[in-house]
Structure formats: structure tokens, C-alpha cells
């Protein structure tokens, strides 16, 4: 494992943390879209899980890197062996040795997370006080049609999809600590997690985007209809 991967995985965790931290608190009395299934309303909770997962992966990847470059103690104490087993349980004698390394998928994943973070932070700044992680109506709510909102109607969800895409490519593919040493060492387990994670994220994005569109149409009527005709895509121009 290289120092480059160790550094990039920390950068990725930092970017994810910035993108998944609410810029404003939610005023519960202003919430809407509360009639949907509970599993479609827990995005703020899932963002907190993102924090834990990405930093767990980053910490263990850095520890794995340090284990490969620092001199190993030569004492007969069982502590070094215990520490090594905690960092990488699959590296026990007789098992296939793990190979945590930088791959093209990992680099693509880091770039996707950085881009997703940039898009979400730009949306935070563009909407200002109107941006909350739960769907709410601000007393001075207005229809925003510039910056990334000039290209897609829900760019913050574009950023979220890029985050999930990037984290999955970085940590659920061959060469990551999660698949070489961690709990997802079998290809099937990583594939199942990837499918469920992506499926849930897409369902939540579609559900929230549709709810926001209906609410904005109710509030801004003709102004919204003109905007929706000009900007037809939810997340990715020409795709979705």
C-alpha cells in the first residue's frame, strides 16, 4: 500500500464529512414530505452513518499503511500479533495475504467524492438558509435558478449520488481495506452492499426530488413551470 492511497483516503473522508454536515438546522414545524415511508425519510441519519463508515475505513487504511512501513517489534510479546490481527484479520498465517493498493477504481472514487463534495457545498452556499437536510419551506423561500440549478433541478442530489458512487468505487472494490481485510472480503457481500446502498440512495433521491417539484410548483406556479421547461433534468443532464 502506498502513502498516496493513505493520504487520498483521508482527503476523501474529509470531503465526505463536509458534504454530509447540515449547513442549517431543521425547523420541524416547516417540514413537508413526512407522509412517505420512514425508510425514505432517514437521509440525515444515513449521512451520519457515512461519517462513521468513511472514517473507519480511512483509519484502518492508514493503520494498515503504517504497519507496512514501520519496523515490526521483535519481542516475543503477543501484542504485535494481536495488533496486526485487529488491523487486518485476514492476514493470519496460511491465508491469502491481502493486497491493499491504489487502483484505477479507487482514484475514480476519490475524484467522484471530491466533485460531489464541491457540488453540495456550492448548493449550500447558493441556497443559504433555505438548505436543510429535511425538506422544509423557509419563510422567505424563493426559486433558485442559477449556479448548478441552471443545469439540473436538484444538484445537491447529484452530489449525493456522486458521493455514494465514489465511496462504493473506493471501498467496495478489489484493493481496499474493506474488501481485503474488512468485513466484505467476499465478492458477493460487497456486491450486495453496493446494490442496496445505490438502490436506496436512488429511491430517496427520486422520492425527494418529486416532492420538492410538487411543492415548488404549488408555491411558484408559472415561474416554476417556466423553470421546469428550461431545466428538464433532475440530477444529470441528458440522463435523469
N, C-alpha and C positions, 0 to 999 in steps of 0.2 A: 504493500500500500504506500502511496506517495504522500508527501506533505501537501501537494496541490489538492488532492481529494479531501484531506483533513480540513484544509482551510476553506474549500468551497462548500463543504457540508455545514460548516459553521455559518458562512455567509447565507446559505440557503435557509437555515433555521432563523437567523436574524430577520431576513426578508419576510418569511412566513409570519413571524411574530408581529412585525409592523402591520402587515396586511390583515391580520386576524384580530387586531386590537380595536375595539369600538372607538370611533372618534368622538361620539356623544352618547350619553346615557339614554335609555328608552323611557319615555313618558308613557306609562301603561294606559292612561286614560285616552291616549291618542292612537292606540294600536288599532289596526284592522287586519283582515286575513287571519282571524283567530278561530274560524269555524272549520278550518282544514284539519286533517288527521294530525295527531300530535307529532308523528314521525317527520312530517313536512314542516314543523314549526321549531325544530330544535337546532337550526343552523348555528345560533350563538354558542350552544353547548358543544357542537361538533368542532367549532373553531377553537374552543378551549382544548379539546382533545388533540387537535392539530398541533397546538403548542407542545403538549406533553410528548406526543409521538415524535415530532421532528427533533426536539431537544434530546430525547432519549437516544434516538439514532445518532445524532451528532456527537453526543458524549461518548457513546460506545465506539463510534468510528475513530474518534480522537484517541481514546484509550487503546484501541487496537493498534493504531499507528505508533503510539508511544511504546507499546510493548515490542514492536518490531525494531525500533531504533535504539532503545535504551539497553544498556548491558543488563543481562539477567543475573540475579543473585546466585551464587554458587553454594550457599549454605544448604544443609540438609533439612531445613525447616519446611514444613508443608505449605507455608504461607504463599510462596511464589506460585506453586502449582494450583492452589486454591484461587488466587487472584486471576491466573491465566484462565482457569475454568469458568470463572464468572464473566470474564470479558468475552470469551469465545467457547461456549460449552462443547461445540462440535469438534474442537481441536484435540480431543483426547487421543491417547496413543492407539494406533490401529485403525483410526478412522481416516477418511479422506481429508487432507488438510485444506482448510478454507483459503480462498484466494480473493480477499477484498482488494479491489483495484479500480482505477479510473477507467470507465468505459464510455463509448460514444453516447449510450443511453443516459448515463449519469450526467454528462455535460449538457445534453439536450434538456434534461430535467432541471438542472440548475438554471439554465437560461430561461426556461419557461416560468420558473418560480420568480426570478428577478423581474421578468416582464410583467407577470401577473401582479406582483407587489407594486410596481410602478403604476400600472393602470388603476389599481384600487386606491392607492394614495392620492393619485390625481383626482379620482372621483370624490374622495373625502374632502379635498380642498375645493373642488368645484361646487359641491352641494352644501358645504359648510355645515350649519346647524341642522339642516334637513336630513343629513345622513345618519341613520341609526341602523343597527343590525336587525331589529324587529321592524316590521312595516308600520310606519306611523305617518300622520298628517301634521305638519308644522303649522302654527297659527298664521305665519307669513309664507305659506307654501307657494312656490312658483314653478313653472315648467322650464326646465333647463334644457337647452338645445345646442350648447356649444361644447368645445373640447371633445372628449371621446363620445359625448352624447350626440354629436353631429354625424356619427358614423353608425352607431348601434344604439338601441334604446335602453339597454341595460348593461353598460360596460363593466360595472362592478362585478356582475356575474361572469362576464368574460374573464376578468381577473381571477375569480374564484375557480373557474374551470381550469385555467392555466396553472393555478397552484396545485390542484389535485393531480392534473396531468403530470406536472413536473415532479411532485413528491413521489408519485407512483413510478415514474420512469427512473428516478434516482434510487429508490429504496425497495422496490418490488421486482427488480430485475437482477440478473446474474452479476456478481461482483460487489454487491452491497453487504453491509454488516447484517442486515435483516435477513437476507437470503443465504448468506454463507455461514453465519454464526447464530443468528437470532431465531425467533420462533417460526419463521416462514422459510425453512430450508428446503421444503418440497415444492416443486413447481406448481402442484395443484393448489396448495394453500395460498401461495402468492397470487395465483390467478383468481381464486375465489374472492380474496380480499380486494383485489383490483376491480373485479366486476361489480361487487356490492358497493364499493366506495364510489365508483364512477356512476353507477346506476342511481344511487341515492342523490348524489350531487346534481345530476341532470334533472331528475324528477323535482327536486326542490327548486332549482333554477327556473324550470318551466312553470311550476305552480306559482312561484312568487312573481315572475315576470307577467303572467296573465293577470294576477290580482292587481299588480301595480298599473297595468294598462287600463283595466276597467275603472280603477279609482281615479286615474288621471283624466280619463275620458269624461267621467262624471264631474270632475272639478273644472276642467278647462274646455270642454266641449269642442267648439270649432277650432280653437287654437291647437288642441290635441289632434284632431282629425287631420289638419294640415301637416303637423309634425309627423304623424304616423304614415302619411302618404309619402313624405320625403325620406324618412328613415324607416325602412320596412323590416329591418332585421333586428332580432333580439340580442344576439351575442357575437356572431361572426358574420361580417358582410358576405352575402352570396351563399352562405351555408345554413344558418339557423337564426 
